[in-house]
Amino acid sequence: MGVLDDLAQARAEFEHGDWAAALGSWSGVDVEQMDVVDLCGAAESAYLVGRRDQAVEHYQRAFRLCRESGDAGAALLCAFHLAMIFGTTGEPSLAAGWTTRAEHCLEELGPEPAQAGYVCFLQMYVALGAGEWEAAAALADATADEGRRHGDPDLLALGLCASGRIRIYSGRAAEGLARLDEAMAAVAAGEVSPEVFGNVYCIAIEGCQEVVEYGRVAEWTSALHRWCASQPGLVAFTGQSSLHRGQVMRQRGAWAEALDEFARAADRYRLVGSLDAIGQTEGERGDVFRLQGDLAAAEASYQRAGEHGFDPQPGLALLWLAQGSREAAAAAVRRLVAETQDPIGKCRVLPAATHVLLEVGAIDDARPVVADLGRVAAGVGSPGLLASAAQAAGALELAAGDAAGALPYLRRARQLWARVECPYEVARVRTLVGRALTALGDDGSARTELTAALATFRDLGARPDADAVARLLEPAALPGGLTAREVEVLRLVASGRSNAQIAGELVLSEKTVARHLSNIFGKLDVDSRTAAAAYAYEHGLV
């Protein structure tokens, strides 16, 4: 077969989406005999099948040919692709250099060139890196406008997606999600190129993850996975696809399958050289291990996440709480709450901070956190975040001794968590409902709620939660000769509550609380609240 036949075959395979075959055919041709169209096709194919370095070489050669021939528009597009590749594989200085080259190419073109939007898109990343959010938003909008003006579906989809993400970050979630929906409509209709297809899907899914918009996450993750599976030899975007599939599996309670997907995601990220992205997969693995009660594995995963540049908080604070390092956990979430001012960060931090603060008895510190979570959730409006806010409000009321006041919040949280298919969170809420009903004297209804929660925790493999609920259901199996009421008092002592706070929560007099404490000290042969709390942790009562 001659060179012309090889090139024709490569182009045909490329048009049919067989990237691996196309790259193979192009690889059989001397690069000196390839024109710009062939070089760019080979570069895109190499990128899609995970041959990053080969993609870079082809795009760089195509750029040189374009400059030599005076085709500034085509050179600009080559520079755009190179800036994007370097920017997404952890080489920001090279990304900046190719962004500058794209800008120089733009200066050589006439007024209102069709390629201007691609430079706007690259400049948007520069603005984001400098923390200039308003400028970044304007550049994202300009990208979309240029796409509409010139009928460029790739540019329009990229601009809409970026504009949507930035609006979500700026606290305008409804506007942002609407733009993501518009971008995804074009993608689903097959109007964009493969590179843009994968990028837009991933950007949109990540934006929805950040505001706990589980419905869109599940829908778009399923579509991304189907697309990836239908592309022969595709490697690009498969890491993100596995990561997002794992996140959906974790949400829906398939934790073993989620761990497998996270491992696959890490392997795929290694293939394409996105080593920094492995940090997020390790953070996700750490969260699942922690929920399963494998605290050593969770700690190791969080450490690896940090080594790859991913902050494992607030999962790490929740791990410290589970390990009994209560002061460290509380200090960490207080710092996170103080530092986190953007709405997206709050979506991630505030639910965990509320849980830690209530567990350590810092009710007064938890109140403003719960109120802030409620405001953020109302602004975003996603069912998952509204569920978190309602759950936090109910847990706060219960901790403050108002069991009746907690129930409306908790019932709302349970309804919302069920709607978005989060069985673990439903079981957590049912546990809180069971505790509230117990405090109100409705032991029969409380047992029903707790029994259902226990069954779910056991099905999920959430051993720490299952053990905690089992202790609530089997008060007779208590260590040290303690009664069920004495265990309640001891748990509250271990959480840092004062006698007055314990009295308020259990609806007892302070004198009765003092008597219970005296009995506890005697039975456990301890002489301080600290020693009693230590006993509680050692014997799994907390």
Stockholm file with secondary structure:
# STOCKHOLM 1.0

chainA/1-542         MGVLDDLAQARAEFEHGDWAAALGSWSGVDVEQMDVVDLCGAAESAYLVGRRDQAVEHYQRAFRLCRESGDAGAALLCAFHLAMIFGTTGEPSLAAGWTTRAEHCLEELGPEPAQAGYVCFLQMYVALGAGEWEAAAALADATADEGRRHGDPDLLALGLCASGRIRIYSGRAAEGLARLDEAMAAVAAGEVSPEVFGNVYCIAIEGCQEVVEYGRVAEWTSALHRWCASQPGLVAFTGQSSLHRGQVMRQRGAWAEALDEFARAADRYRLVGSLDAIGQTEGERGDVFRLQGDLAAAEASYQRAGEHGFDPQPGLALLWLAQGSREAAAAAVRRLVAETQDPIGKCRVLPAATHVLLEVGAIDDARPVVADLGRVAAGVGSPGLLASAAQAAGALELAAGDAAGALPYLRRARQLWARVECPYEVARVRTLVGRALTALGDDGSARTELTAALATFRDLGARPDADAVARLLEPAALPGGLTAREVEVLRLVASGRSNAQIAGELVLSEKTVARHLSNIFGKLDVDSRTAAAAYAYEHGLV
#=GR chainA/1-542 SS CCHHHHHHHHHHHHHTTCHHHHHHHHHTSCGGGCCHHHHHHHHHHHHHTTCHHHHHHHHHHHHHHHHHHTCHHHHHHHHHHHHHHHHHTTCHHHHHHHHHHHHHHHHTSCSSCTTHHHHHHHHHHHHHHTTCHHHHHHHHHHHHHHHHHHTCHHHHHHHHHHHHHHHHHTTCHHHHHHHHHHHHHHHHTTCSCHHHHHHHHHHHHHHHHHTTCHHHHHHHHHHHHHHHHHSTTCCTTHHHHHHHHHHHHHHTTCHHHHHHHHHHHHHHHHHHTCGGGHHHHHHHHHHHHHHHTCHHHHHHHHHHHHHTTCCCTTHHHHHHHHTTCHHHHHHHHHHHHHHCCSHHHHHHHHHHHHHHHHHTTCHHHHHHHHHHHHHHHHHHCCHHHHHHHHHHHHHHHHHTTCHHHHHHHHHHHHHHHHHTTCHHHHHHHHHHHHHHHHHTTCHHHHHHHHHHHHHHHHHHTCHHHHHHHHHHHCTTSCGGGCCHHHHHHHHHHHTTCCHHHHHHHHTCCHHHHHHHHHHHHHHHTCCSHHHHHHHHHHTTCC
#=GC SS_cons         CCHHHHHHHHHHHHHTTCHHHHHHHHHTSCGGGCCHHHHHHHHHHHHHTTCHHHHHHHHHHHHHHHHHHTCHHHHHHHHHHHHHHHHHTTCHHHHHHHHHHHHHHHHTSCSSCTTHHHHHHHHHHHHHHTTCHHHHHHHHHHHHHHHHHHTCHHHHHHHHHHHHHHHHHTTCHHHHHHHHHHHHHHHHTTCSCHHHHHHHHHHHHHHHHHTTCHHHHHHHHHHHHHHHHHSTTCCTTHHHHHHHHHHHHHHTTCHHHHHHHHHHHHHHHHHHTCGGGHHHHHHHHHHHHHHHTCHHHHHHHHHHHHHTTCCCTTHHHHHHHHTTCHHHHHHHHHHHHHHCCSHHHHHHHHHHHHHHHHHTTCHHHHHHHHHHHHHHHHHHCCHHHHHHHHHHHHHHHHHTTCHHHHHHHHHHHHHHHHHTTCHHHHHHHHHHHHHHHHHTTCHHHHHHHHHHHHHHHHHHTCHHHHHHHHHHHCTTSCGGGCCHHHHHHHHHHHTTCCHHHHHHHHTCCHHHHHHHHHHHHHHHTCCSHHHHHHHHHHTTCC
//
